[in-house]
Amino acid sequence: MSKNAVASAAKRKRSTSFDPEVARAVGTVIRIVREAREFSQDGFALHAGVDRSYYGKLERGERQPTVGLLLRIAKALDVNGAELLAQAETLLEERPTRRRARN
C-alpha cells in the first residue's frame, strides 16, 4: 500500500467529538431558554460575550459548544449549566433515533 493510501485511510478513520444530534439538542435548548428570557439572538450573543455568528451556529446545531462556553452561556441565561444539559438530554431521549437497525 502506498503512503498516500495509508494517509487517506487514516484520515477517514479519524474520530471526532462532534455529534450533530447532540449539537442540535443543545442548540435547541439554548434557543428556547434565550427566547423565554426575551433576548434577541444578537443581543444575547453580546450579553454572553460570544461572537454573534458563532452563537447563531450554536443554536442551529452547526457547532457544539465547549464545556466552558456552555457554562458561560448558562450564566448569561441565569440557569445552571447542568440544567441545560439535562434538558438537551431529555430532547435526545424524546427524538426517534435516525440510525438504521442492523440485520
Accessible surface in RSA format (square Angstrom, percent):
REM  Atomic radii and reference values for relative SASA: ProtOr
REM  Chains: A
REM  Algorithm: Lee & Richards
REM  Probe-radius: 1.40
REM  Slices: 20
REM RES _ NUM      All-atoms   Total-Side   Main-Chain    Non-polar    All polar
REM                ABS   REL    ABS   REL    ABS   REL    ABS   REL    ABS   REL
RES MET A   1   190.03  98.4 101.80  67.4  88.24 210.1 111.58  94.9  78.46 103.9
RES SER A   2    70.47  59.6  53.71  71.7  16.76  38.6  53.74 114.4  16.74  23.4
RES LYS A   3   184.00  89.8 173.49 106.4  10.51  25.0 119.61 107.7  64.39  68.6
RES ASN A   4   125.12  86.3 119.19 115.2   5.93  14.3  28.01  67.4  97.10  93.9
RES ALA A   5    41.29  38.0  30.68  47.4  10.61  24.1  38.49  54.2   2.80   7.4
RES VAL A   6    81.63  53.7  80.01  72.4   1.63   3.9  80.86  70.3   0.77   2.1
RES ALA A   7    49.94  45.9  43.64  67.3   6.31  14.4  49.10  69.1   0.84   2.2
RES SER A   8    47.18  39.9  42.61  56.9   4.57  10.5  25.13  53.5  22.05  30.9
RES ALA A   9    27.28  25.1  26.77  41.3   0.51   1.1  27.11  38.2   0.17   0.5
RES ALA A  10    63.49  58.4  46.77  72.2  16.72  38.0  54.84  77.2   8.65  22.9
RES LYS A  11   153.25  74.8 138.92  85.2  14.33  34.1  84.03  75.6  69.22  73.7
RES ARG A  12   178.98  75.1 143.71  73.3  35.27  84.0  77.16 105.5 101.82  61.7
RES LYS A  13   174.78  85.3 144.68  88.8  30.10  71.7  96.38  86.8  78.40  83.5
RES ARG A  14   191.29  80.3 164.12  83.7  27.17  64.7  55.27  75.5 136.03  82.4
RES SER A  15   103.14  87.2  78.25 104.4  24.89  57.3  49.94 106.3  53.19  74.5
RES THR A  16   106.18  75.5  73.97  75.0  32.21  76.8  66.43  89.2  39.75  60.1
RES SER A  17   103.12  87.1  78.79 105.2  24.33  56.0  54.47 116.0  48.65  68.2
RES PHE A  18    79.09  39.6  67.12  41.6  11.97  31.1  68.34  41.4  10.75  30.8
RES ASP A  19    49.59  34.7  48.18  48.0   1.40   3.3  17.77  41.8  31.82  31.7
RES PRO A  20    63.89  46.6  63.89  58.2   0.00   0.0  63.89  52.7   0.00   0.0
RES GLU A  21    49.01  28.1  49.01  37.1   0.00   0.0  13.67  26.4  35.34  28.9
RES VAL A  22    50.10  33.0  50.10  45.4   0.00   0.0  50.10  43.5   0.00   0.0
RES ALA A  23     0.35   0.3   0.00   0.0   0.35   0.8   0.00   0.0   0.35   0.9
RES ARG A  24    79.44  33.4  78.16  39.8   1.28   3.1  40.28  55.0  39.17  23.7
RES ALA A  25     0.00   0.0   0.00   0.0   0.00   0.0   0.00   0.0   0.00   0.0
RES VAL A  26     9.40   6.2   9.08   8.2   0.32   0.8   9.40   8.2   0.00   0.0
RES GLY A  27     0.32   0.4   0.00   N/A   0.32   0.4   0.14   0.4   0.18   0.4
RES THR A  28    26.56  18.9  26.13  26.5   0.43   1.0  13.56  18.2  13.00  19.7
RES VAL A  29     4.66   3.1   4.26   3.9   0.39   0.9   4.66   4.0   0.00   0.0
RES ILE A  30     0.52   0.3   0.52   0.4   0.00   0.0   0.52   0.4   0.00   0.0
RES ARG A  31    86.00  36.1  86.00  43.8   0.00   0.0  23.76  32.5  62.24  37.7
RES ILE A  32    88.87  50.6  85.96  64.0   2.92   7.0  87.07  62.7   1.81   4.9
RES VAL A  33    12.52   8.2  11.56  10.5   0.96   2.3  12.52  10.9   0.00   0.0
RES ARG A  34    16.57   7.0  16.57   8.4   0.00   0.0   0.00   0.0  16.57  10.0
RES GLU A  35    88.44  50.8  75.10  56.8  13.34  31.8  30.22  58.5  58.22  47.5
RES ALA A  36    74.09  68.1  36.80  56.8  37.29  84.8  49.62  69.9  24.47  64.8
RES ARG A  37   104.63  43.9  80.35  41.0  24.28  57.8  36.84  50.3  67.79  41.1
RES GLU A  38   160.12  91.9 124.46  94.2  35.66  84.9  45.30  87.6 114.82  93.7
RES PHE A  39    61.44  30.7  53.23  33.0   8.21  21.4  56.12  34.0   5.31  15.2
RES SER A  40    71.53  60.4  54.80  73.1  16.73  38.5  52.70 112.2  18.83  26.4
RES GLN A  41    59.42  33.2  55.41  40.5   4.01   9.5  15.74  33.5  43.68  33.1
RES ASP A  42    82.10  57.5  76.44  76.1   5.66  13.4  26.47  62.3  55.63  55.5
RES GLY A  43    30.80  38.0   0.00   N/A  30.80  38.0  25.81  70.8   4.99  11.2
RES PHE A  44     0.00   0.0   0.00   0.0   0.00   0.0   0.00   0.0   0.00   0.0
RES ALA A  45     0.36   0.3   0.34   0.5   0.02   0.0   0.34   0.5   0.02   0.0
RES LEU A  46   153.26  85.4 136.29  97.5  16.98  42.7 141.07  99.1  12.19  32.8
RES HIS A  47   104.68  57.2  72.73  50.5  31.96  81.8  55.31  57.0  49.37  57.4
RES ALA A  48     6.55   6.0   0.00   0.0   6.55  14.9   3.26   4.6   3.29   8.7
RES GLY A  49    52.54  64.8   0.00   N/A  52.54  64.8  35.41  97.2  17.14  38.4
RES VAL A  50    14.01   9.2   3.72   3.4  10.30  24.8   8.16   7.1   5.85  15.9
RES ASP A  51    92.82  65.0  73.56  73.2  19.26  45.5  38.65  91.0  54.17  54.0
RES ARG A  52   153.57  64.5 146.27  74.6   7.30  17.4  33.48  45.8 120.09  72.8
RES SER A  53    61.95  52.3  53.25  71.1   8.70  20.0  41.67  88.7  20.28  28.4
RES TYR A  54    71.98  33.6  70.90  40.3   1.07   2.8  53.58  40.3  18.40  22.7
RES TYR A  55     0.00   0.0   0.00   0.0   0.00   0.0   0.00   0.0   0.00   0.0
RES GLY A  56     2.84   3.5   0.00   N/A   2.84   3.5   2.84   7.8   0.00   0.0
RES LYS A  57    68.50  33.4  68.50  42.0   0.00   0.0  24.04  21.6  44.46  47.4
RES LEU A  58     1.41   0.8   0.35   0.3   1.06   2.7   0.35   0.2   1.06   2.9
RES GLU A  59    11.72   6.7   3.23   2.4   8.48  20.2   2.52   4.9   9.19   7.5
RES ARG A  60   133.90  56.2 109.99  56.1  23.91  56.9  67.62  92.4  66.28  40.2
RES GLY A  61     6.69   8.3   0.00   N/A   6.69   8.3   0.35   1.0   6.34  14.2
RES GLU A  62    81.39  46.7  68.64  51.9  12.75  30.3  36.97  71.5  44.42  36.3
RES ARG A  63   104.36  43.8 104.06  53.0   0.30   0.7  21.03  28.7  83.33  50.5
RES GLN A  64    54.99  30.7  37.38  27.3  17.61  41.9  11.81  25.1  43.18  32.7
RES PRO A  65    19.94  14.5   4.30   3.9  15.65  56.9   4.30   3.5  15.65  97.2
RES THR A  66    93.95  66.8  85.48  86.7   8.47  20.2  84.74 113.8   9.21  13.9
RES VAL A  67   113.75  74.9 109.30  99.0   4.45  10.7 110.29  95.8   3.46   9.4
RES GLY A  68    48.58  59.9   0.00   N/A  48.58  59.9  37.54 103.0  11.05  24.7
RES LEU A  69    19.18  10.7  16.74  12.0   2.44   6.1  16.80  11.8   2.38   6.4
RES LEU A  70     9.90   5.5   9.90   7.1   0.00   0.0   9.90   7.0   0.00   0.0
RES LEU A  71    97.30  54.2  92.28  66.0   5.03  12.6  92.60  65.0   4.71  12.7
RES ARG A  72   115.31  48.4 108.40  55.3   6.91  16.4  48.48  66.3  66.83  40.5
RES ILE A  73     0.00   0.0   0.00   0.0   0.00   0.0   0.00   0.0   0.00   0.0
RES ALA A  74     1.77   1.6   1.77   2.7   0.00   0.0   1.77   2.5   0.00   0.0
RES LYS A  75   173.41  84.6 155.66  95.5  17.75  42.3 105.28  94.8  68.13  72.6
RES ALA A  76    18.81  17.3   4.66   7.2  14.16  32.2  11.50  16.2   7.31  19.4
RES LEU A  77     1.00   0.6   0.00   0.0   1.00   2.5   0.84   0.6   0.16   0.4
RES ASP A  78   123.51  86.5 106.26 105.8  17.25  40.8  26.26  61.8  97.25  97.0
RES VAL A  79    37.04  24.4  18.39  16.6  18.66  45.0  28.35  24.6   8.69  23.6
RES ASN A  80    98.28  67.8  84.49  81.7  13.79  33.2  29.95  72.1  68.33  66.0
RES GLY A  81     7.81   9.6   0.00   N/A   7.81   9.6   1.28   3.5   6.53  14.6
RES ALA A  82    69.42  63.8  57.61  88.9  11.81  26.9  61.64  86.8   7.79  20.6
RES GLU A  83    81.80  47.0  78.79  59.6   3.01   7.2  27.68  53.5  54.12  44.2
RES LEU A  84     3.56   2.0   2.16   1.5   1.40   3.5   2.53   1.8   1.03   2.8
RES LEU A  85    90.48  50.4  87.26  62.4   3.22   8.1  87.53  61.5   2.95   7.9
RES ALA A  86    45.59  41.9  40.81  63.0   4.78  10.9  43.67  61.5   1.92   5.1
RES GLN A  87    64.20  35.9  59.27  43.3   4.93  11.7  26.03  55.4  38.17  29.0
RES ALA A  88     3.76   3.5   3.76   5.8   0.00   0.0   3.76   5.3   0.00   0.0
RES GLU A  89   102.30  58.7 100.86  76.3   1.43   3.4  24.96  48.3  77.34  63.1
RES THR A  90    67.83  48.2  67.54  68.5   0.29   0.7  42.50  57.1  25.32  38.3
RES LEU A  91    40.63  22.6  40.49  29.0   0.14   0.3  40.59  28.5   0.05   0.1
RES LEU A  92    52.16  29.1  39.24  28.1  12.92  32.5  39.47  27.7  12.69  34.2
RES GLU A  93   133.03  76.4  97.72  73.9  35.31  84.1  48.72  94.2  84.30  68.8
RES GLU A  94   123.51  70.9  90.75  68.7  32.76  78.0  46.47  89.9  77.04  62.9
RES ARG A  95    81.33  34.1  68.54  34.9  12.79  30.5  38.41  52.5  42.92  26.0
RES PRO A  96   117.95  86.0  99.74  90.9  18.21  66.2 111.23  91.8   6.71  41.7
RES THR A  97   101.13  71.9  77.11  78.2  24.02  57.2  71.60  96.2  29.54  44.6
RES ARG A  98   186.88  78.5 157.03  80.1  29.85  71.1  57.25  78.2 129.63  78.6
RES ARG A  99   184.10  77.3 163.19  83.2  20.91  49.8  65.17  89.1 118.93  72.1
RES ARG A 100   222.21  93.3 197.98 100.9  24.23  57.7  76.16 104.1 146.04  88.5
RES ALA A 101    94.29  86.7  62.09  95.8  32.20  73.2  72.62 102.3  21.67  57.4
RES ARG A 102   233.88  98.2 198.51 101.2  35.37  84.2  75.45 103.1 158.43  96.0
RES ASN A 103   193.35 133.3 115.94 112.0  77.42 186.4  67.07 161.4 126.28 122.1
END  Absolute sums over single chains surface
CHAIN  1 A     7691.1       6347.5       1343.6       4135.5       3555.6
END  Absolute sums over all chains
TOTAL          7691.1       6347.5       1343.6       4135.5       3555.6
